[in-house]
Amino acid sequence: MNSARSVIGTARIASRGFGAHIPRERSQLFQRTLQRTSNPRSTPNSARHFHNNARRPAQSAVAGASEEESLQPPDSSNPALSFPCLDAQEAKTAKLSARSLSSGPEPSYTTGHHLNYLCHEPLLLDWGGILPQFNVAFETWGRLNDTKSNAILLHTGLSASSHAHSTEINSKPGWWEKFIGSGKPLDTDKYFVVCTNVIGGCYGSTGPSSLDPADGQRYATRFPILTMQDMVRAQFQLLDGLEIEKLYASVGSSMGGMQSLAAGILFPERVGKVVSISGCARSHPYSIAMRHTQRQVLMMDPKWNRGFYYDGIPPHSGMKLAREIATVTYRSGPEWELRFGRRRADPSRQPALCPDFLIETYLDHAGEKFSLEYDPNSLLYVSKAMDLFDLGRANQLQTAQRRQQNSVKLASGERDAAIDQSCNLTLPDQPYEEQPSAIPSQPLTQPVAGSGSAPPGDLVAGMVALREHPTLVMGVASDILFPAWQQREIAETLRATGNRLVRHVELGEDTSLFGHDTFLLDLEHIGGNLRSFLD
Amino acid sequence: MNSARSVIGTARIASRGFGAHIPRERSQLFQRTLQRTSNPRSTPNSARHFHNNARRPAQSAVAGASEEESLQPPDSSNPALSFPCLDAQEAKTAKLSARSLSSGPEPSYTTGHHLNYLCHEPLLLDWGGILPQFNVAFETWGRLNDTKSNAILLHTGLSASSHAHSTEINSKPGWWEKFIGSGKPLDTDKYFVVCTNVIGGCYGSTGPSSLDPADGQRYATRFPILTMQDMVRAQFQLLDGLEIEKLYASVGSSMGGMQSLAAGILFPERVGKVVSISGCARSHPYSIAMRHTQRQVLMMDPKWNRGFYYDGIPPHSGMKLAREIATVTYRSGPEWELRFGRRRADPSRQPALCPDFLIETYLDHAGEKFSLEYDPNSLLYVSKAMDLFDLGRANQLQTAQRRQQNSVKLASGERDAAIDQSCNLTLPDQPYEEQPSAIPSQPLTQPVAGSGSAPPGDLVAGMVALREHPTLVMGVASDILFPAWQQREIAETLRATGNRLVRHVELGEDTSLFGHDTFLLDLEHIGGNLRSFLD
């Protein structure tokens, strides 16, 4: 390093003041020089041009420079950093571009291995949107009894599909594989379990990637804003098709825990027991904030293209980022402390700005895995619906008023008389039945008393429809996305309505460090309490 | 809506099975049709072309369609959503492009209203990088006494500058304006307070936006990886220049709380008291994860251009996103509950995918404000340095070994003999002095006992250099970024070294709901405890 080349190695101005060797002017000169040096090429055009040479440090963008020289410019004080994580994203984009024209770059999110309930009746949504027709994709396990009194509706989390358990036509293990089956918490010897894909999602139910019947083009961001209650209404239309008048129970975790409560409040006479695991009665600002950042990073991906990416490359980088942020909220700090600590992926290497610590490679992998598994627009709409969730009375009244006003839209729309039956159902010849095998685990966690603070009156008034329903509310102390106080709020609110059949269980940090994801993992406590409550 | 236009309104296949009206094949046909319809234009070229029509829904991209028609296509079941948040980003990019060529699009991050300490001596960094020369920008308040025994070195958080308090040459209030001054916790009647900008930052100290003297071009991502200890070494070179042999105290919050400990461990004989507020002894995986997502969203902004954006448009969207994520970690859920609740910015409007709830507009504003205030590359390097922070003995030994191996780099570099004095200082004629005015607040929070679990042996061995130093450790129960257990860990580790002069204060949720940001806001408890400890 020859510091004679420095731009500031020559100025000499008389010194003055308290202990000063060179005056302020010199440093200002330094700054001005710095400013000037960097400016000659600063036009938008040169910036765009330079973008094409992204991997080349500035000073090596000269004719005839070899690739090696560009990467390790001899005139640089230190070598330029490399960015394998960006190389990987670029390679992925190139690979998606190169996919055959016949299959298209956009992946198909649904396996198609599910049942469908297709309604030609328009569905009016809470915020005034209309789905002229809609499909509910679903799967079932166990057998509906003669009195049709043993049905359990299982609600999913945001990104989960109806594939909660393997089926005859799809042997892939489901997201609650160990919780469903003969002798399991959702016991297929006793219950007929129905799990749906939410509308707004991308696993076969109508969502932003579906075709708008009005013009045969994908909805994209012409899809209307929807709510948890809209999703539940579609589910109950399916129950109509299945001729199930009343559910034995409504069960759900995470977003499904919201829907499970919403089902009981929308259709109190059609729901027996209610189970809400790691859910809430209304989304709170921290959860909204975390989902907001996920939506923003996705929408900022230029490939998102305001939702109209179905003919192009999907915004896989934005989806990856959104999932990485989500993953941070799904687990807990203490669990990561035990699992990853401060270990680096390769301690022998110099630290990098790309993933470096094990926790980073874990997040990177989780994001990468999800980036083409779920439709980006579905993520936006379903996550927004979660934000809008509020079982308070005021919100319910406003919604009812809006629905009243908007119901004229339905009346004025032209109906196609040629379609004689409005909803159609597909079911397999033989519903799937679990072969008895596993021995159920027994130990249960004792219910934990609530904090005792009075729940908000608006919420109590809003949940009064559940006053008579046996309800199980479970939460996990290490959950940061749906913190345990939110489940305490549900339980206390229900008790304040006069409900004497509320069971509240909170798993402490001594029981689970898995945070929000505990409901997917803890067969012993989540599953055990579920089973004993349903029996 | 005429459902006769639906692509699935015609198929009729014999029904079969349990209660089914139409069979599975029909839904598969539906899905296949959907797939086919979307594919004809799915080439990368059409995707790129379509990107230019981002605000137009797909079906309206026809010749002659008016703007109004594009936004409200008559054939769509619902109107397309609008995206004012993306419009704003695009407008901002256009505005940055249009900036005068003479000033350049890249903003100047430093006001220049600070002092400089410029060293022509190369600085060897912990991971083997070299800064052939470096500048430390700094500000001071109060007056150094004759024995030079009253100096307090104040360390900043990640994005804060040396401007902790207004000065004669910069009257803008500083980030700790109320904590510094006559009669304040950092009492300028007693102490000479020095606050520096960290190297790696962008407020005048050498960082990625500085010119590499080797070629006169900005370092960008040719800047070497650095550590908290590297920043501290540069600060102590400044202390040499100020002829301060020993600090009265080393004080810092957040990242500064890390540096304050690091200063005492690197130079135990040059530090009197140590204050570490909302800091840690080693970064834990959750904090690394949150910073990882910030770095990733920034690096994914195409304008980041692998760090070489100084001649173009800075990655303001990526910076905005990174700051929004950071902001989520700076405050607490309960505070937001009180401040924003579930209020929407405009409840009369239909919900939007762009910011909608007040908490979202708050995050949006925080991100927007920061997006051009701080150099994106500085964010990457300084945030990475925080991840690398670990005061454990093993890490210190490995670092010492690397430094030993790399010290040959310094010896082999050619030195410029023409520069006779290696470091130069600028100081104002009269250091700033606060006019006595405010009455100090008195109440203090009682120190809270630690959890009692044994601190890790590696950390105890690594912090043994602080065994004799009076140390104040403060934490905040509502902090999710530097959780309170991390400050308990510092205190317990120091006590385990045999230090009997540790004071540990934890502000409970009854005292502060402001989370990590409490150190910026709570003059009474943070300031009060600081004052009483320093006296």
HADDOCK unambig.tbl for C-alpha pairs under 7 A between the chains (distance, minus, plus):
assign (segid A and resid 1 and name CA) (segid B and resid 132 and name CA) 6.59 0.50 0.50
assign (segid A and resid 1 and name CA) (segid B and resid 214 and name CA) 6.32 0.50 0.50
assign (segid A and resid 1 and name CA) (segid B and resid 413 and name CA) 5.43 0.50 0.50
assign (segid A and resid 1 and name CA) (segid B and resid 414 and name CA) 5.72 0.50 0.50
assign (segid A and resid 2 and name CA) (segid B and resid 214 and name CA) 6.96 0.50 0.50
assign (segid A and resid 2 and name CA) (segid B and resid 414 and name CA) 5.72 0.50 0.50
assign (segid A and resid 2 and name CA) (segid B and resid 415 and name CA) 6.19 0.50 0.50
assign (segid A and resid 2 and name CA) (segid B and resid 416 and name CA) 6.32 0.50 0.50
assign (segid A and resid 3 and name CA) (segid B and resid 213 and name CA) 6.49 0.50 0.50
assign (segid A and resid 3 and name CA) (segid B and resid 415 and name CA) 6.83 0.50 0.50
assign (segid A and resid 3 and name CA) (segid B and resid 416 and name CA) 5.78 0.50 0.50
assign (segid A and resid 4 and name CA) (segid B and resid 416 and name CA) 6.01 0.50 0.50
assign (segid A and resid 5 and name CA) (segid B and resid 213 and name CA) 6.13 0.50 0.50
assign (segid A and resid 5 and name CA) (segid B and resid 214 and name CA) 6.57 0.50 0.50
assign (segid A and resid 6 and name CA) (segid B and resid 213 and name CA) 4.51 0.50 0.50
assign (segid A and resid 6 and name CA) (segid B and resid 216 and name CA) 6.93 0.50 0.50
assign (segid A and resid 7 and name CA) (segid B and resid 213 and name CA) 6.84 0.50 0.50
assign (segid A and resid 7 and name CA) (segid B and resid 216 and name CA) 6.81 0.50 0.50
assign (segid A and resid 17 and name CA) (segid B and resid 427 and name CA) 6.50 0.50 0.50
assign (segid A and resid 17 and name CA) (segid B and resid 428 and name CA) 6.09 0.50 0.50
assign (segid A and resid 17 and name CA) (segid B and resid 429 and name CA) 4.48 0.50 0.50
assign (segid A and resid 18 and name CA) (segid B and resid 427 and name CA) 6.09 0.50 0.50
assign (segid A and resid 18 and name CA) (segid B and resid 428 and name CA) 6.78 0.50 0.50
assign (segid A and resid 18 and name CA) (segid B and resid 429 and name CA) 5.79 0.50 0.50
assign (segid A and resid 19 and name CA) (segid B and resid 427 and name CA) 6.98 0.50 0.50
assign (segid A and resid 20 and name CA) (segid B and resid 425 and name CA) 5.11 0.50 0.50
assign (segid A and resid 20 and name CA) (segid B and resid 426 and name CA) 4.84 0.50 0.50
assign (segid A and resid 20 and name CA) (segid B and resid 427 and name CA) 5.48 0.50 0.50
assign (segid A and resid 21 and name CA) (segid B and resid 424 and name CA) 5.51 0.50 0.50
assign (segid A and resid 21 and name CA) (segid B and resid 425 and name CA) 5.36 0.50 0.50
assign (segid A and resid 21 and name CA) (segid B and resid 426 and name CA) 6.46 0.50 0.50
assign (segid A and resid 22 and name CA) (segid B and resid 424 and name CA) 5.98 0.50 0.50
assign (segid A and resid 22 and name CA) (segid B and resid 425 and name CA) 5.88 0.50 0.50
assign (segid A and resid 22 and name CA) (segid B and resid 426 and name CA) 5.54 0.50 0.50
assign (segid A and resid 23 and name CA) (segid B and resid 426 and name CA) 4.93 0.50 0.50
assign (segid A and resid 24 and name CA) (segid B and resid 115 and name CA) 6.74 0.50 0.50
assign (segid A and resid 24 and name CA) (segid B and resid 426 and name CA) 5.51 0.50 0.50
assign (segid A and resid 27 and name CA) (segid B and resid 116 and name CA) 6.59 0.50 0.50
assign (segid A and resid 28 and name CA) (segid B and resid 112 and name CA) 6.91 0.50 0.50
assign (segid A and resid 34 and name CA) (segid B and resid 211 and name CA) 6.60 0.50 0.50
assign (segid A and resid 38 and name CA) (segid B and resid 311 and name CA) 6.50 0.50 0.50
assign (segid A and resid 39 and name CA) (segid B and resid 102 and name CA) 6.85 0.50 0.50
assign (segid A and resid 39 and name CA) (segid B and resid 104 and name CA) 5.60 0.50 0.50
assign (segid A and resid 39 and name CA) (segid B and resid 311 and name CA) 6.48 0.50 0.50
assign (segid A and resid 41 and name CA) (segid B and resid 311 and name CA) 6.14 0.50 0.50
assign (segid A and resid 42 and name CA) (segid B and resid 101 and name CA) 6.50 0.50 0.50
assign (segid A and resid 42 and name CA) (segid B and resid 104 and name CA) 5.61 0.50 0.50
assign (segid A and resid 42 and name CA) (segid B and resid 105 and name CA) 6.78 0.50 0.50
assign (segid A and resid 42 and name CA) (segid B and resid 311 and name CA) 4.33 0.50 0.50
assign (segid A and resid 42 and name CA) (segid B and resid 312 and name CA) 5.59 0.50 0.50
assign (segid A and resid 43 and name CA) (segid B and resid 101 and name CA) 6.63 0.50 0.50
assign (segid A and resid 43 and name CA) (segid B and resid 312 and name CA) 6.45 0.50 0.50
assign (segid A and resid 44 and name CA) (segid B and resid 97 and name CA) 5.69 0.50 0.50
assign (segid A and resid 44 and name CA) (segid B and resid 312 and name CA) 5.97 0.50 0.50
assign (segid A and resid 47 and name CA) (segid B and resid 311 and name CA) 6.23 0.50 0.50
assign (segid A and resid 47 and name CA) (segid B and resid 312 and name CA) 4.37 0.50 0.50
assign (segid A and resid 51 and name CA) (segid B and resid 305 and name CA) 6.01 0.50 0.50
assign (segid A and resid 54 and name CA) (segid B and resid 305 and name CA) 5.48 0.50 0.50
assign (segid A and resid 54 and name CA) (segid B and resid 306 and name CA) 6.16 0.50 0.50
assign (segid A and resid 55 and name CA) (segid B and resid 306 and name CA) 6.86 0.50 0.50
assign (segid A and resid 57 and name CA) (segid B and resid 308 and name CA) 6.89 0.50 0.50
assign (segid A and resid 58 and name CA) (segid B and resid 308 and name CA) 6.78 0.50 0.50
assign (segid A and resid 59 and name CA) (segid B and resid 217 and name CA) 6.82 0.50 0.50
assign (segid A and resid 75 and name CA) (segid B and resid 214 and name CA) 5.45 0.50 0.50
assign (segid A and resid 75 and name CA) (segid B and resid 215 and name CA) 5.53 0.50 0.50
assign (segid A and resid 76 and name CA) (segid B and resid 212 and name CA) 6.97 0.50 0.50
assign (segid A and resid 76 and name CA) (segid B and resid 214 and name CA) 5.51 0.50 0.50
assign (segid A and resid 76 and name CA) (segid B and resid 215 and name CA) 6.34 0.50 0.50
assign (segid A and resid 77 and name CA) (segid B and resid 130 and name CA) 6.90 0.50 0.50
assign (segid A and resid 77 and name CA) (segid B and resid 212 and name CA) 6.67 0.50 0.50
assign (segid A and resid 77 and name CA) (segid B and resid 214 and name CA) 5.66 0.50 0.50
assign (segid A and resid 78 and name CA) (segid B and resid 129 and name CA) 6.25 0.50 0.50
assign (segid A and resid 78 and name CA) (segid B and resid 130 and name CA) 6.83 0.50 0.50
assign (segid A and resid 78 and name CA) (segid B and resid 222 and name CA) 5.85 0.50 0.50
assign (segid A and resid 78 and name CA) (segid B and resid 223 and name CA) 6.63 0.50 0.50
assign (segid A and resid 78 and name CA) (segid B and resid 224 and name CA) 6.26 0.50 0.50
assign (segid A and resid 79 and name CA) (segid B and resid 222 and name CA) 5.68 0.50 0.50
assign (segid A and resid 80 and name CA) (segid B and resid 221 and name CA) 5.73 0.50 0.50
assign (segid A and resid 80 and name CA) (segid B and resid 222 and name CA) 3.94 0.50 0.50
assign (segid A and resid 81 and name CA) (segid B and resid 221 and name CA) 5.85 0.50 0.50
assign (segid A and resid 81 and name CA) (segid B and resid 222 and name CA) 6.06 0.50 0.50
assign (segid A and resid 97 and name CA) (segid B and resid 44 and name CA) 5.67 0.50 0.50
assign (segid A and resid 101 and name CA) (segid B and resid 42 and name CA) 6.55 0.50 0.50
assign (segid A and resid 101 and name CA) (segid B and resid 43 and name CA) 6.80 0.50 0.50
assign (segid A and resid 102 and name CA) (segid B and resid 39 and name CA) 6.83 0.50 0.50
assign (segid A and resid 104 and name CA) (segid B and resid 39 and name CA) 5.53 0.50 0.50
assign (segid A and resid 104 and name CA) (segid B and resid 42 and name CA) 5.75 0.50 0.50
assign (segid A and resid 105 and name CA) (segid B and resid 42 and name CA) 6.76 0.50 0.50
assign (segid A and resid 112 and name CA) (segid B and resid 28 and name CA) 6.95 0.50 0.50
assign (segid A and resid 115 and name CA) (segid B and resid 24 and name CA) 6.77 0.50 0.50
assign (segid A and resid 116 and name CA) (segid B and resid 27 and name CA) 6.63 0.50 0.50
assign (segid A and resid 127 and name CA) (segid B and resid 350 and name CA) 6.73 0.50 0.50
assign (segid A and resid 129 and name CA) (segid B and resid 78 and name CA) 6.25 0.50 0.50
assign (segid A and resid 130 and name CA) (segid B and resid 77 and name CA) 6.89 0.50 0.50
assign (segid A and resid 130 and name CA) (segid B and resid 78 and name CA) 6.82 0.50 0.50
assign (segid A and resid 132 and name CA) (segid B and resid 1 and name CA) 6.76 0.50 0.50
assign (segid A and resid 211 and name CA) (segid B and resid 34 and name CA) 6.61 0.50 0.50
assign (segid A and resid 212 and name CA) (segid B and resid 76 and name CA) 6.96 0.50 0.50
assign (segid A and resid 212 and name CA) (segid B and resid 77 and name CA) 6.67 0.50 0.50
assign (segid A and resid 213 and name CA) (segid B and resid 3 and name CA) 6.29 0.50 0.50
assign (segid A and resid 213 and name CA) (segid B and resid 5 and name CA) 6.08 0.50 0.50
assign (segid A and resid 213 and name CA) (segid B and resid 6 and name CA) 4.40 0.50 0.50
assign (segid A and resid 213 and name CA) (segid B and resid 7 and name CA) 6.86 0.50 0.50
assign (segid A and resid 214 and name CA) (segid B and resid 1 and name CA) 6.17 0.50 0.50
assign (segid A and resid 214 and name CA) (segid B and resid 2 and name CA) 6.73 0.50 0.50
assign (segid A and resid 214 and name CA) (segid B and resid 5 and name CA) 6.43 0.50 0.50
assign (segid A and resid 214 and name CA) (segid B and resid 6 and name CA) 6.94 0.50 0.50
assign (segid A and resid 214 and name CA) (segid B and resid 75 and name CA) 5.44 0.50 0.50
assign (segid A and resid 214 and name CA) (segid B and resid 76 and name CA) 5.51 0.50 0.50
assign (segid A and resid 214 and name CA) (segid B and resid 77 and name CA) 5.67 0.50 0.50
assign (segid A and resid 215 and name CA) (segid B and resid 75 and name CA) 5.54 0.50 0.50
assign (segid A and resid 215 and name CA) (segid B and resid 76 and name CA) 6.34 0.50 0.50
assign (segid A and resid 216 and name CA) (segid B and resid 6 and name CA) 6.73 0.50 0.50
assign (segid A and resid 216 and name CA) (segid B and resid 7 and name CA) 6.72 0.50 0.50
assign (segid A and resid 217 and name CA) (segid B and resid 59 and name CA) 6.82 0.50 0.50
assign (segid A and resid 221 and name CA) (segid B and resid 80 and name CA) 5.75 0.50 0.50
assign (segid A and resid 221 and name CA) (segid B and resid 81 and name CA) 5.87 0.50 0.50
assign (segid A and resid 222 and name CA) (segid B and resid 78 and name CA) 5.87 0.50 0.50
assign (segid A and resid 222 and name CA) (segid B and resid 79 and name CA) 5.69 0.50 0.50
assign (segid A and resid 222 and name CA) (segid B and resid 80 and name CA) 3.95 0.50 0.50
assign (segid A and resid 222 and name CA) (segid B and resid 81 and name CA) 6.08 0.50 0.50
assign (segid A and resid 223 and name CA) (segid B and resid 78 and name CA) 6.64 0.50 0.50
assign (segid A and resid 224 and name CA) (segid B and resid 78 and name CA) 6.27 0.50 0.50
assign (segid A and resid 284 and name CA) (segid B and resid 337 and name CA) 6.81 0.50 0.50
assign (segid A and resid 284 and name CA) (segid B and resid 341 and name CA) 6.76 0.50 0.50
assign (segid A and resid 284 and name CA) (segid B and resid 342 and name CA) 6.59 0.50 0.50
assign (segid A and resid 285 and name CA) (segid B and resid 333 and name CA) 6.70 0.50 0.50
assign (segid A and resid 285 and name CA) (segid B and resid 336 and name CA) 6.12 0.50 0.50
assign (segid A and resid 285 and name CA) (segid B and resid 337 and name CA) 6.12 0.50 0.50
assign (segid A and resid 285 and name CA) (segid B and resid 341 and name CA) 6.08 0.50 0.50
assign (segid A and resid 285 and name CA) (segid B and resid 342 and name CA) 6.46 0.50 0.50
assign (segid A and resid 285 and name CA) (segid B and resid 359 and name CA) 6.23 0.50 0.50
assign (segid A and resid 286 and name CA) (segid B and resid 333 and name CA) 5.05 0.50 0.50
assign (segid A and resid 289 and name CA) (segid B and resid 328 and name CA) 6.80 0.50 0.50
assign (segid A and resid 289 and name CA) (segid B and resid 359 and name CA) 6.53 0.50 0.50
assign (segid A and resid 289 and name CA) (segid B and resid 360 and name CA) 6.29 0.50 0.50
assign (segid A and resid 292 and name CA) (segid B and resid 360 and name CA) 6.55 0.50 0.50
assign (segid A and resid 293 and name CA) (segid B and resid 324 and name CA) 6.87 0.50 0.50
assign (segid A and resid 293 and name CA) (segid B and resid 325 and name CA) 6.36 0.50 0.50
assign (segid A and resid 297 and name CA) (segid B and resid 297 and name CA) 6.79 0.50 0.50
assign (segid A and resid 297 and name CA) (segid B and resid 321 and name CA) 6.67 0.50 0.50
assign (segid A and resid 305 and name CA) (segid B and resid 51 and name CA) 5.93 0.50 0.50
assign (segid A and resid 305 and name CA) (segid B and resid 54 and name CA) 5.46 0.50 0.50
assign (segid A and resid 306 and name CA) (segid B and resid 54 and name CA) 6.13 0.50 0.50
assign (segid A and resid 306 and name CA) (segid B and resid 55 and name CA) 6.85 0.50 0.50
assign (segid A and resid 308 and name CA) (segid B and resid 57 and name CA) 6.83 0.50 0.50
assign (segid A and resid 308 and name CA) (segid B and resid 58 and name CA) 6.67 0.50 0.50
assign (segid A and resid 311 and name CA) (segid B and resid 38 and name CA) 6.33 0.50 0.50
assign (segid A and resid 311 and name CA) (segid B and resid 39 and name CA) 6.40 0.50 0.50
assign (segid A and resid 311 and name CA) (segid B and resid 41 and name CA) 6.06 0.50 0.50
assign (segid A and resid 311 and name CA) (segid B and resid 42 and name CA) 4.35 0.50 0.50
assign (segid A and resid 311 and name CA) (segid B and resid 47 and name CA) 6.39 0.50 0.50
assign (segid A and resid 312 and name CA) (segid B and resid 42 and name CA) 5.45 0.50 0.50
assign (segid A and resid 312 and name CA) (segid B and resid 43 and name CA) 6.41 0.50 0.50
assign (segid A and resid 312 and name CA) (segid B and resid 44 and name CA) 6.05 0.50 0.50
assign (segid A and resid 312 and name CA) (segid B and resid 47 and name CA) 4.39 0.50 0.50
assign (segid A and resid 313 and name CA) (segid B and resid 47 and name CA) 6.94 0.50 0.50
assign (segid A and resid 321 and name CA) (segid B and resid 297 and name CA) 6.68 0.50 0.50
assign (segid A and resid 324 and name CA) (segid B and resid 293 and name CA) 6.87 0.50 0.50
assign (segid A and resid 325 and name CA) (segid B and resid 293 and name CA) 6.37 0.50 0.50
assign (segid A and resid 328 and name CA) (segid B and resid 289 and name CA) 6.81 0.50 0.50
assign (segid A and resid 333 and name CA) (segid B and resid 285 and name CA) 6.73 0.50 0.50
assign (segid A and resid 333 and name CA) (segid B and resid 286 and name CA) 5.09 0.50 0.50
assign (segid A and resid 336 and name CA) (segid B and resid 285 and name CA) 6.12 0.50 0.50
assign (segid A and resid 337 and name CA) (segid B and resid 284 and name CA) 6.83 0.50 0.50
assign (segid A and resid 337 and name CA) (segid B and resid 285 and name CA) 6.14 0.50 0.50
assign (segid A and resid 341 and name CA) (segid B and resid 284 and name CA) 6.76 0.50 0.50
assign (segid A and resid 341 and name CA) (segid B and resid 285 and name CA) 6.07 0.50 0.50
assign (segid A and resid 342 and name CA) (segid B and resid 284 and name CA) 6.59 0.50 0.50
assign (segid A and resid 342 and name CA) (segid B and resid 285 and name CA) 6.47 0.50 0.50
assign (segid A and resid 350 and name CA) (segid B and resid 127 and name CA) 6.74 0.50 0.50
assign (segid A and resid 353 and name CA) (segid B and resid 380 and name CA) 6.93 0.50 0.50
assign (segid A and resid 353 and name CA) (segid B and resid 384 and name CA) 6.83 0.50 0.50
assign (segid A and resid 359 and name CA) (segid B and resid 285 and name CA) 6.21 0.50 0.50
assign (segid A and resid 359 and name CA) (segid B and resid 289 and name CA) 6.52 0.50 0.50
assign (segid A and resid 360 and name CA) (segid B and resid 289 and name CA) 6.28 0.50 0.50
assign (segid A and resid 360 and name CA) (segid B and resid 292 and name CA) 6.54 0.50 0.50
assign (segid A and resid 380 and name CA) (segid B and resid 353 and name CA) 6.95 0.50 0.50
assign (segid A and resid 384 and name CA) (segid B and resid 353 and name CA) 6.84 0.50 0.50
assign (segid A and resid 413 and name CA) (segid B and resid 1 and name CA) 5.57 0.50 0.50
assign (segid A and resid 414 and name CA) (segid B and resid 1 and name CA) 5.83 0.50 0.50
assign (segid A and resid 414 and name CA) (segid B and resid 2 and name CA) 5.78 0.50 0.50
assign (segid A and resid 415 and name CA) (segid B and resid 2 and name CA) 6.33 0.50 0.50
assign (segid A and resid 415 and name CA) (segid B and resid 3 and name CA) 6.87 0.50 0.50
assign (segid A and resid 416 and name CA) (segid B and resid 2 and name CA) 6.43 0.50 0.50
assign (segid A and resid 416 and name CA) (segid B and resid 3 and name CA) 5.83 0.50 0.50
assign (segid A and resid 416 and name CA) (segid B and resid 4 and name CA) 6.02 0.50 0.50
assign (segid A and resid 424 and name CA) (segid B and resid 21 and name CA) 5.44 0.50 0.50
assign (segid A and resid 424 and name CA) (segid B and resid 22 and name CA) 5.94 0.50 0.50
assign (segid A and resid 425 and name CA) (segid B and resid 20 and name CA) 5.02 0.50 0.50
assign (segid A and resid 425 and name CA) (segid B and resid 21 and name CA) 5.41 0.50 0.50
assign (segid A and resid 425 and name CA) (segid B and resid 22 and name CA) 5.94 0.50 0.50
assign (segid A and resid 426 and name CA) (segid B and resid 20 and name CA) 4.84 0.50 0.50
assign (segid A and resid 426 and name CA) (segid B and resid 21 and name CA) 6.56 0.50 0.50
assign (segid A and resid 426 and name CA) (segid B and resid 22 and name CA) 5.67 0.50 0.50
assign (segid A and resid 426 and name CA) (segid B and resid 23 and name CA) 4.96 0.50 0.50
assign (segid A and resid 426 and name CA) (segid B and resid 24 and name CA) 5.53 0.50 0.50
assign (segid A and resid 427 and name CA) (segid B and resid 17 and name CA) 6.43 0.50 0.50
assign (segid A and resid 427 and name CA) (segid B and resid 18 and name CA) 6.07 0.50 0.50
assign (segid A and resid 427 and name CA) (segid B and resid 20 and name CA) 5.58 0.50 0.50
assign (segid A and resid 428 and name CA) (segid B and resid 17 and name CA) 6.05 0.50 0.50
assign (segid A and resid 428 and name CA) (segid B and resid 18 and name CA) 6.82 0.50 0.50
assign (segid A and resid 429 and name CA) (segid B and resid 17 and name CA) 4.55 0.50 0.50
assign (segid A and resid 429 and name CA) (segid B and resid 18 and name CA) 5.86 0.50 0.50
